[in-house]
Amino acid sequence: MSSALIYINPQAIHPVVDGVWHWTRLSAIPAPGEIVTMLCGVTAEAAFVPLQDRCTRGAPTQCPYCDVAYRRSLGWHIPARHPGLRPRAT
């Protein structure tokens, strides 16, 4: 039997942690349970669910701290009022 190859781009993966989607730099698809570190420093275990389940708990929002790190890595402008420039709430 032939294989059905499914190509996944690790650079297009945006993990969602507690309803917030993040940027991360992955060189390969993480195994379930593997720890993934986001650009903002948040860590979480990798888990996989079908895409149609993405918004079952509400639409995810973007992590402003990952956005700042991503923009800086590309040399992009960061507006002075960007929420990712504010200190994190503890």
Secondary structure, 3 states (H helix, E strand, C coil): CCCCCCCCCHHHCCCEECCEECCCCCCCCCCCCCEEECCCCCEEECCCCCHHHCCCCCCCEECHHHHHHHHHHHCCCCCCCCHHHCCCCC
